[in-house]
Structures are given as structure tokens and as C-alpha cells.
Amino acid sequence: MATAGAYYGSYSEPLRQSTDEVQRYVYRALRPDEDVIAGLRAWDPAADRTMEQALAEGGVANQYLHTTLSPNVALYYAEHTTQKSKQQIVEIDLEGFSGEVIDVSDPYGCSRHGIKHHKAYHFAVKHKVVMLRGYVQPSRLGKVLNTAPYRLNVRGYPSFEDSEKAVPPFVLQEVKSYWRYDPAWARCRKLRMQEAPDQAWKDDDAVHGGVLKRESERLAEQIAKLEVQKKLIDAQSWQIQERTEKEARRKEEERLQKLEQERAEQQRLEERKRKREEEERRQEKYLAEERRGPRIWACCTEQDHLLQYFDRAALQVALGRSGYITLWDRAKGHSWSGIPNLLYNKINSRGYHQSHATLVALSPDSDNYYVQFSDGTASWVGPDSFTNAIQNSGRLSVVAFGPSGSWFVEWPSGAWQHEGLPRSLSNMLNSNRHRSVAILSISGKRDEDDFSDIDEYYELIHGRQDSRDSEPAWFIRWEDGKHPAWKLMNQPADLSETVDEVQQRGAVRSIEFGKHGEWVLRYSD
């Protein structure tokens, strides 16, 4: 008999053999507030809703407990409404269930129980609903399947059919194999209600209350035993924790002690390194001073002033036409007398916060000069050819002026350039182009007009007269230190004697020339 809104799907369960028989096993997706140890009951056992209302208004509290013949339907409700589900499915054994079983899982059942409302009818048949009225005791509850591990994402599907298609086949197979092979063939007889519904739920309350009391007492006993076990475990855990913490403290103390030892050792090594580096710097400074010449011998008009301020740390001594300048490698590190006014103004005006002079050269017969500062800047007065050679060329390592506008410059790369040098010096440079110059100095020429005055001066100082040379005197020291390390030419007789005397007990380091007959010799013992 066709009924409006009838469901015409196919079913795997056998045909009903008797109206007094039902499928023995049904399934339910548990709510968060349900637990198998307490049994199962409807939301409101005392409610008085019709079956059609209970089916059509599933979210409203009623006196029926909804179950299904299909584990797949139970899976749908366990996963589709996870906020209202515990994600657990329980199997219910209706054998011996004392309540009312209302099977509306097919059109026959709906017709038999007067379910004609389209929505209720469609819902009951599609979801194979079996409604239970009464208390399902824990003894009637079988295995529980936890569906959370499947991580199914079926909430977006509007119907059971659509969601079932979205479930992976292996999940459906696992769900099927978890239960009995074919629960549809296991059937049991329905017990007929012998009492009024009002009395039934009251009796169920009594039974349910007894179950809850027994479970509460059982759980309380378990809790008491667990508390005793917990105290024992806590005591043993405390002992373990105490030993662990003690061991951790011991290891931490060892770590800190080791760290302190390492820190002390590191400080000792750093102190040793600092002292070694300090000693190396001191030794390097000492050797640099030795290479420059810690001692001095001077023959010039400003020799008293020069000797008064000179010390072994002096970076450079330069002689000029009428004076000298000594440099030290520090701010305001200089002393002078009789230098050109332009050079005086350039150096004297610099403050302590400005770069200091590190290289200087004076002309033996003019006010030409060159000064280079620690920041790489420089100032000079010299011939146009000199300016053209060094302008915008960077730092210089050696600068020397000779008489009559002659000059020599060398860059840190070892390249050099010169103009107007004495022939003997020019030949020396040309024959040693593979070597770098460390020091170069050229004297002025003897002025014939001042010959008698100069003779008288040197006779007064040295008790003898210098010889006349056609070329100015010059001194050169090579950077590589190979023999011959230096060369001196056209020197005055008094300088020759001084050099011979120095070499008997020490080493000549440098010779600076000024105007003719004036020189400064730096040496080491």
C-alpha cells in the first residue's frame, strides 16, 4: 500500500516474519551527556509527545530514545553533528529490554504505528529508526566504537546518502566488521507493555536510580582505591623526583664549577694573550725604534734644540734650509724650529681631535715642503712637476726634496718618480728598480758666495774644513734590508768620521740632510 511521502529505497534486512519480532541489535550515536555505565534513557521520560512529533522534531526533548538498525546511520550522526555527539557508537541488545520497542524503520512499521506525516515518515524510513521507550540498562549495552580516529569530514553534506558516499570505503568496511557479521538476521521477541506509561517511567526511574547508586558506590570505591594507589605512587614519585632533583643540582653545581674553571682558564689565557700581545707590541715598538735609530748625532744650526726634544720614539726627523722638524706618532706629536711659515701654520693650527702629521719633508735650499697626515690628507709647496706627480695619487711612503727644485717620491706599491736628482743617485735608483726605497735624503749644494762663512762655522764646530763636492750628499736605505742595505755618497768628512765611529759599536739607521754641511744621523748600539 502506497503512502504519501513513502520511501522506496532498497533494504538488506530480511522480511518481517512476525509483528512481535524485531531486530535484536540496534545502534545509537551517544550524546556528550550519555555514558554506557549509567545506561541510556530518553531526554525526558515523562514527556507526552506523539511518535510523529518525536520523529519530526528530533531536537525537542521527548520520551523516546532514537536508535537505528544501520551502523552507517549511527556513524553519520556520530560525525555529522560532532557538537551534539560524543563521537561514539554503542550497540544495544534488545533481548530482555523491558521497555517499549517501536520499529518504524520501513513503510510497514510506519503504517502500523500511524506515521503519516511526510517529514516524520521520510526521516524514520531513510534512517531506519527504531524508537525505544524505557530505560536501557548497562547490561543491554554492547561494544562501543570510537569514531574520532577516522577524522571524517562529513559536516558539509546535507543528507545521510551524500555523507555515506563521502566516507572512505575502508572506514565503512571497518565499521561493518567491528559489529556482528549480519545483525539484521538476529531477531528477538518484543515484550508487550503491561503497565501505563506514567507508571513505566516511574519504575524506570527506580531501576535507573538503583543503577546509578551502585555505579556511584562502585566508582567511589574505585576512587578510594585509586587515591590510596595515588598516594603510594606520589610518595614513590616524590622519592624519584627528590633523587632526580638532587642529581640535577649536583650536575648543575658541577656544570657551574666547570664553567667557572673554564671562565678562569679563559681569563688566564686572555691575560696571557694580552701580556703576550703587549710584549709583542712593546717589542715591535722597540724594534721599530731600533730600526729608526734610538740614538742621534746631529750637526746643524738647531742641534741643541733638536737634541733637547729628541727621544727614541721619534717617528721622523727632517732638516731644511734653516731649521728642523721632529714627528711622533700622536696628536700634537711634533717639535720644530725654523721651519717654513706655511708648514708651521698648517701643523700648529691642528687640534687634538684632528689627524696628526706622520710624514714630512723639507727642502735644503727653499721653503718647499710636504706633510702627510694620519687620515691620508696632505699639504705641500713644491715645483709644478712635483704637484703634477702626486696630486690625486693617494698616500706616499717616501718624499725627499733636493737642491734646485729636485725631488723624489715613492708610493706604498713600490713605484717611484723623481726629477733633477744628482746623477750618482739617479744611476743608483735606475740600477735597483727591483727594490723599494725606505729612506732617502739629499743635501743642499755649497754656496760659493758663503764659502768663507761656512768654513769659519765648521772650523768653529769641528775644528776642520769640509771638502767641496761637485754633487750634493745623499743617503738611501732600501726596504728589503739586503746587502748593501744603504748607500751614502758625497758626504762631508765629519759625517764620514761619525759614521765610521758609529759602525764600530752599532749600526747606522738613517741620515737626514739639510743645507750643505748639515746632517742628522740616527743609529742604534
C-alpha positions in Angstrom: 0.0 0.0 0.0 1.5 3.3 -1.1 1.6 6.1 1.3 2.2 9.8 0.6 5.9 10.5 1.1 6.8 6.9 1.2 10.4 5.8 1.0 11.1 3.4 -1.9 14.8 2.6 -1.2 16.2 -0.9 -1.0 16.9 -2.7 2.3 19.2 -5.5 3.2 17.3 -6.8 6.2 15.0 -9.8 5.9 11.2 -9.5 5.6 9.4 -9.3 8.8 8.2 -12.8 9.9 6.1 -11.5 12.9 4.9 -8.2 14.3 6.1 -9.5 17.7 9.7 -9.8 16.4 12.3 -7.0 16.0 16.0 -6.9 15.0 17.8 -7.8 18.2 20.7 -5.3 17.8 20.3 -1.6 17.2 22.8 1.3 17.3 22.9 4.8 18.7 25.4 7.7 18.4 25.9 8.8 22.0 25.4 12.3 23.2 28.1 14.0 25.2 26.0 13.6 28.4 25.5 9.8 27.9 27.7 7.1 29.2 27.3 3.3 29.0 28.0 2.7 32.7 24.8 4.6 33.5 22.6 3.0 30.8 20.5 5.0 28.3 17.2 6.9 28.6 15.3 9.5 26.6 15.9 13.2 27.3 12.5 13.5 29.1 11.0 10.1 30.0 7.9 11.9 31.4 7.1 13.8 28.2 3.9 13.1 26.3 4.9 13.7 22.6 3.4 11.7 19.8 5.6 9.5 17.8 5.2 11.8 14.7 6.3 14.8 16.8 9.2 12.9 18.2 10.3 11.9 14.7 9.7 15.3 13.1 11.1 17.3 15.9 14.2 15.3 16.8 15.8 18.3 18.6 12.9 18.6 21.1 13.0 16.7 24.3 10.6 13.7 24.3 10.1 10.3 25.9 11.7 8.3 23.1 15.3 7.1 22.7 16.1 7.2 19.0 18.2 4.2 17.6 18.8 2.8 14.2 19.1 -0.6 12.6 22.1 0.6 10.5 25.6 1.2 11.9 26.3 3.5 9.0 23.4 5.8 10.0 24.8 5.8 13.5 28.2 6.7 12.1 26.6 9.6 10.2 25.1 11.1 13.4 28.3 10.5 15.3 30.3 12.5 12.8 27.8 14.9 11.2 26.9 16.6 14.4 30.1 16.4 16.4 29.0 19.3 18.8 26.0 17.2 19.9 27.8 13.8 19.6 30.4 12.1 21.7 31.8 10.5 18.5 31.0 7.1 19.9 28.5 4.4 18.7 27.1 1.9 21.1 25.4 -1.4 20.2 22.1 -2.1 22.1 20.9 -5.6 22.7 17.1 -5.6 22.8 16.9 -9.2 24.1 15.5 -8.7 27.6 14.8 -5.0 27.2 11.8 -4.3 29.4 10.7 -1.1 27.6 8.6 -0.5 24.5 10.2 -1.1 21.1 8.7 0.9 18.2 10.1 -0.2 14.9 9.4 2.4 12.2 12.4 1.6 10.0 10.3 0.7 7.0 7.0 1.7 5.4 5.2 -1.3 7.0 6.3 -0.1 10.5 5.3 3.5 9.9 1.9 2.4 8.6 1.4 0.1 11.6 2.2 2.9 14.1 0.2 5.5 12.2 3.2 7.6 11.0 1.7 9.6 8.1 3.4 13.0 8.4 5.7 13.4 5.4 8.7 14.7 7.4 8.4 12.1 10.2 7.8 9.2 7.7 10.7 10.2 5.5 13.1 10.6 8.4 12.1 7.3 10.0 12.4 5.2 6.8 15.5 6.8 5.5 17.4 6.5 8.8 15.9 3.1 9.7 14.7 4.4 13.1 13.8 2.2 16.0 12.3 4.2 18.9 12.8 2.9 22.4 10.7 3.9 25.4 12.1 2.9 28.7 15.4 2.5 30.5 18.2 0.6 28.7 20.2 -0.9 31.5 24.1 -1.1 31.2 23.8 -4.9 30.8 22.0 -4.4 27.5 24.8 -2.2 26.0 27.5 -3.9 24.0 30.6 -2.8 22.3 31.4 0.9 21.8 33.1 2.2 18.6 35.1 5.4 18.9 34.8 7.3 15.6 37.2 10.2 16.3 40.3 8.5 14.9 38.7 8.3 11.5 38.8 12.1 11.2 35.8 12.2 8.8 34.8 15.5 7.4 31.1 15.0 6.6 29.5 18.0 8.3 29.1 19.8 5.0 26.9 17.1 3.4 23.1 17.8 3.8 21.9 14.2 3.8 22.9 10.7 5.0 23.1 9.4 1.4 25.6 12.2 0.4 27.7 11.8 3.5 27.8 8.0 3.1 29.3 8.4 -0.4 32.0 10.7 1.1 33.1 8.2 3.7 36.2 6.2 2.5 35.3 2.6 1.7 37.9 1.2 4.2 36.1 3.1 7.0 32.8 1.6 6.1 34.4 -1.8 6.0 36.0 -1.3 9.4 32.7 -0.2 10.9 30.9 -3.2 9.4 33.5 -5.7 10.6 33.5 -4.1 14.1 30.0 -5.3 14.8 28.4 -8.7 14.2 28.6 -10.2 10.7 24.9 -9.6 9.9 22.9 -8.2 12.8 19.8 -8.0 10.6 19.3 -11.7 10.9 19.4 -11.8 14.6 15.9 -11.2 16.0 14.1 -11.2 19.3 10.5 -11.0 20.5 9.1 -7.7 21.6 7.8 -7.6 25.1 4.3 -6.1 25.3 3.8 -3.2 27.7 1.9 -4.4 30.8 1.6 -1.1 32.6 0.6 2.5 31.9 3.3 4.8 30.5 3.3 7.0 33.6 4.0 4.1 35.9 6.6 2.7 33.4 8.9 5.7 33.6 8.5 5.9 37.4 9.5 2.2 37.6 12.4 3.0 35.2 13.4 5.9 37.5 13.6 3.5 40.4 15.7 1.0 38.4 17.8 3.8 36.9 18.4 5.3 40.3 19.5 2.0 41.7 21.9 1.5 38.8 23.3 5.0 39.3 23.7 4.5 43.0 25.5 1.2 42.5 27.7 2.7 39.9 28.4 5.7 42.1 29.3 3.5 45.0 31.5 1.3 42.8 33.2 4.4 41.4 33.6 5.8 44.9 35.2 2.6 45.9 37.5 2.7 42.9 38.3 6.3 43.6 39.2 5.4 47.2 41.5 2.6 46.0 42.9 4.9 43.3 43.5 7.6 46.0 45.5 5.0 48.0 47.4 4.0 44.9 47.9 7.6 44.0 49.4 8.4 47.4 51.7 5.4 47.1 52.7 6.4 43.6 53.1 10.1 44.6 55.3 9.0 47.5 57.5 6.9 45.2 57.4 9.6 42.6 58.5 12.2 45.2 61.4 10.0 46.1 62.3 9.7 42.5 61.8 13.4 41.9 64.0 14.1 45.0 66.8 11.9 43.7 66.4 13.4 40.3 66.5 17.0 41.6 69.4 16.1 43.8 71.2 14.7 40.8 70.2 17.7 38.8 71.6 20.0 41.5 74.8 18.0 41.6 75.2 18.2 37.8 74.3 21.9 37.9 77.0 22.5 40.6 79.5 20.5 38.5 78.4 22.5 35.4 78.8 25.8 37.2 82.1 24.7 38.7 83.3 23.6 35.3 82.0 26.8 33.8 83.9 28.8 36.5 87.0 26.8 35.8 86.7 27.4 32.1 86.0 31.1 32.7 89.1 31.3 34.9 91.1 29.4 32.4 89.8 31.6 29.6 90.6 34.7 31.7 94.1 33.3 32.3 94.6 32.6 28.6 93.3 36.0 27.7 95.5 37.6 30.3 98.5 35.6 28.9 97.5 36.6 25.4 97.1 40.2 26.4 100.5 40.2 28.0 102.0 38.4 25.0 100.4 40.9 22.6 101.5 43.7 24.9 105.0 42.3 24.9 104.9 41.8 21.1 103.7 45.4 20.7 106.4 46.6 23.1 109.0 44.5 21.3 107.7 45.6 17.9 107.8 49.2 19.1 111.3 48.7 20.4 112.4 47.1 17.1 110.8 49.9 15.1 112.6 52.4 17.3 115.8 50.4 16.8 115.2 50.4 13.0 114.6 54.1 13.0 117.6 54.7 15.3 117.0 55.4 19.0 120.2 57.5 19.3 121.1 60.6 17.4 124.1 62.6 16.3 123.5 66.0 14.8 125.4 68.7 13.1 123.2 71.6 12.3 122.4 75.1 13.4 119.4 74.0 15.6 121.2 70.9 17.0 120.8 72.0 20.7 117.0 72.4 20.3 116.8 69.2 18.3 118.8 67.2 20.9 116.7 68.6 23.8 113.4 67.2 22.5 114.5 64.1 20.6 113.8 60.7 22.1 113.9 57.1 20.7 110.2 57.1 19.9 110.6 59.9 17.3 108.9 58.8 14.1 111.0 61.1 11.8 113.5 63.9 11.8 113.7 66.2 8.8 116.2 69.0 8.1 115.6 72.0 6.0 117.3 75.2 4.8 117.0 76.9 8.1 115.6 74.5 10.7 114.3 71.1 11.5 111.1 69.2 12.5 110.7 66.0 14.5 107.4 64.0 14.4 105.9 61.5 16.9 103.0 59.2 16.0 100.4 61.0 18.1 98.3 64.1 18.2 100.4 67.3 18.6 103.4 65.0 18.4 106.0 67.3 16.9 108.7 69.8 17.7 110.4 72.2 15.3 112.5 75.2 14.9 113.0 77.4 11.8 110.5 75.7 9.5 108.6 77.5 6.7 105.8 79.7 7.9 103.2 77.8 5.7 104.2 74.5 7.3 104.2 76.0 10.7 100.6 77.4 10.3 99.4 74.1 8.8 100.7 71.9 11.7 100.3 74.3 14.6 96.6 75.0 13.9 95.6 71.4 14.2 93.7 70.4 17.4 93.9 67.2 19.4 90.8 65.8 17.7 92.3 66.2 14.2 94.6 63.9 12.3 98.3 64.4 13.1 101.4 64.5 10.8 103.0 61.2 10.0 105.4 62.1 7.1 107.3 65.3 6.4 110.0 66.5 4.0 111.8 69.9 3.9 113.8 71.4 1.1 117.5 72.0 1.7 117.6 75.3 -0.2 114.0 76.6 -0.3 110.7 76.8 1.6 109.3 73.8 -0.3 107.8 71.2 2.0 105.5 68.2 2.1 103.4 67.0 5.1 101.1 64.0 5.2 98.6 63.3 8.0 97.2 60.2 9.6 93.9 60.4 7.7 95.7 60.4 4.3 95.3 64.1 3.5 98.4 66.1 2.7 99.7 69.6 2.1 102.7 70.8 0.2 104.6 73.6 -1.6 106.8 72.4 -4.4 107.7 72.6 -8.1 104.9 72.2 -10.6 106.3 68.9 -11.7 106.1 67.6 -8.1 102.5 68.7 -7.8 101.6 67.1 -11.1 103.2 63.8 -10.0 101.5 63.5 -6.6 98.1 65.3 -7.0 95.2 62.9 -6.5 97.6 59.9 -6.3 96.9 58.9 -2.7 99.3 58.3 0.1 103.1 58.5 -0.3 105.6 56.4 1.6 108.8 58.4 0.9 109.3 62.0 0.0 112.6 63.9 -0.5 113.5 67.3 -1.8 116.9 68.1 -3.2 118.6 71.3 -4.2 117.5 73.4 -7.2 113.9 72.1 -7.2 114.8 68.4 -7.4 112.6 65.8 -5.8 111.8 62.1 -5.2 108.5 60.4 -4.3 107.6 56.7 -3.7 104.2 55.2 -3.2 103.4 52.2 -0.9 103.2 50.0 -4.0 107.0 50.5 -4.5 106.6 52.7 -7.6 108.6 55.9 -7.6 109.1 59.0 -9.6 111.8 61.7 -9.4 113.2 64.8 -11.2 116.5 66.6 -11.2 118.3 64.2 -8.8 122.2 64.1 -8.7 123.5 61.8 -11.4 125.0 59.3 -9.0 121.7 59.0 -7.1 119.7 58.7 -10.3 122.1 55.9 -11.5 121.7 54.1 -8.2 117.9 54.2 -8.4 117.9 53.1 -12.1 120.1 50.1 -11.3 117.9 49.0 -8.4 114.4 49.3 -9.8 113.5 45.9 -8.3 114.0 47.3 -4.8 111.8 49.7 -2.8 113.2 52.7 -1.0 112.8 53.1 2.7 114.6 56.3 3.4 116.1 58.9 1.0 117.7 62.3 1.8 119.6 64.8 -0.3 121.7 67.7 1.0 121.9 71.2 -0.4 124.8 72.4 -2.6 127.6 74.5 -1.2 127.1 78.2 -1.9 130.3 79.7 -3.3 129.4 83.2 -2.1 129.1 81.9 1.5 132.2 79.7 1.3 134.3 81.6 3.8 131.5 82.0 6.3 130.7 78.3 6.2 134.3 77.4 6.6 134.6 79.5 9.6 131.4 77.9 11.1 132.6 74.4 10.6 136.0 75.2 11.8 134.4 76.6 14.9 132.2 73.5 15.4 134.5 70.7 14.2 138.0 72.3 14.1 138.3 71.4 10.4 137.1 72.3 6.9 134.7 70.3 4.8 135.7 69.3 1.3 134.0 70.7 -1.7 132.0 68.2 -3.8 130.6 68.8 -7.2 127.3 66.9 -6.2 125.2 67.2 -3.1 125.5 64.5 -0.5 122.8 61.8 -0.4 121.7 58.8 1.6 119.5 55.9 0.6 118.2 52.9 2.6 116.5 50.0 0.9 113.3 48.5 2.2 114.4 44.8 1.8 117.4 45.2 4.0 119.6 43.1 1.6 123.3 44.0 1.3 124.1 46.7 0.7 121.2 47.9 3.0 122.1 51.5 2.5 124.4 53.8 0.5 126.0 57.2 1.4 127.6 59.4 -1.2 129.4 62.8 -1.3 129.2 63.1 2.5 131.2 65.7 4.4 134.3 64.5 6.1 132.9 65.0 9.6 129.9 62.8 8.7 132.3 60.1 7.4 134.2 60.1 10.6 131.0 59.9 12.6 129.7 57.0 10.5 132.9 55.1 11.0 132.8 55.7 14.7 129.1 54.5 14.9 129.7 51.4 12.9 132.4 50.3 15.3 129.8 49.7 18.0 126.4 49.9 16.4 124.5 50.4 13.1 123.6 53.4 11.0 119.8 53.6 10.7 119.2 56.8 8.8 120.9 60.1 7.8 118.9 63.2 7.1 120.5 66.1 5.2 119.6 69.8 5.4 121.5 72.6 3.7 125.1 71.9 2.7 127.1 70.5 5.6 124.2 69.9 8.0 123.1 66.4 8.8 121.4 64.2 11.5 122.5 60.6 11.9 120.2 58.2 13.7 121.8 54.9 14.9 121.5 52.0 17.3 124.1 50.5 19.6 
